[in-house]
Amino acid sequence: MRYLALLAVVAVIYFVLARRSPVTEVKEAMAQTAEVQPLTQGSRDVVPAASSSLKRPIDRTHAVLDQVKTRNGGGEF
């Protein structure tokens, strides 16, 4: 009987808190905001085709690291 009462109390608290959540306010605020711009600027460098789909992310990582090294000069992060 205790478990049933505890479950009922938790359910009542959940429904009270769920009704007070500002879902409609957040939804309206998000509808008013402008479209988000991407964080990166410029063109993407084309990575040479890899021999397998498992090697492609590693090649992309190496390409980005090389780009950072050239941008920072001495290869410091």
C-alpha positions in Angstrom: 0.0 0.0 0.0 2.9 2.3 0.7 4.3 1.8 -2.7 1.0 2.6 -4.3 0.7 5.8 -2.3 4.3 6.8 -3.1 3.6 6.2 -6.8 0.5 8.3 -6.6 2.4 11.2 -5.0 5.1 11.0 -7.6 2.5 11.0 -10.4 0.7 14.0 -8.9 4.0 16.0 -8.5 5.0 15.1 -12.1 1.7 16.3 -13.5 1.8 19.5 -11.5 5.4 20.3 -12.6 4.6 19.3 -16.2 1.8 21.7 -16.5 3.9 24.5 -15.1 6.7 24.0 -17.6 7.2 26.9 -20.1 7.0 24.8 -23.3 4.8 27.3 -25.1 6.9 30.3 -24.1 10.1 28.5 -25.3 8.4 27.4 -28.5 7.3 31.0 -29.2 10.8 32.4 -28.4 12.4 29.8 -30.8 10.0 30.7 -33.5 11.0 34.4 -33.3 14.7 33.9 -33.5 16.5 34.1 -36.8 18.1 31.1 -38.5 21.4 30.0 -36.8 24.6 30.6 -38.8 27.2 27.9 -39.1 30.2 28.2 -36.8 32.8 27.7 -39.5 33.5 30.1 -42.2 35.0 29.6 -45.6 35.0 26.7 -47.9 35.6 23.1 -46.8 38.8 21.5 -48.1 38.1 18.4 -50.1 39.8 15.4 -48.6 41.1 12.8 -51.0 39.0 9.7 -51.3 40.0 7.1 -48.7 40.3 3.5 -49.4 37.6 2.6 -46.9 34.8 4.2 -45.0 36.7 3.6 -41.7 39.8 5.5 -42.9 37.8 8.6 -44.2 37.2 10.2 -40.7 40.9 9.7 -39.8 42.0 11.4 -43.0 39.6 14.3 -42.3 41.0 14.6 -38.8 44.6 14.8 -40.2 43.5 17.4 -42.8 42.0 19.6 -40.1 45.0 19.2 -37.8 47.3 20.2 -40.7 45.0 23.2 -41.4 45.3 24.3 -37.7 49.1 23.8 -37.8 49.4 26.1 -40.8 47.1 28.7 -39.3 48.9 28.8 -36.0 52.4 28.8 -37.4 54.5 26.5 -35.4 51.9 23.8 -35.0 50.9 24.9 -31.5 47.3 24.4 -30.5 
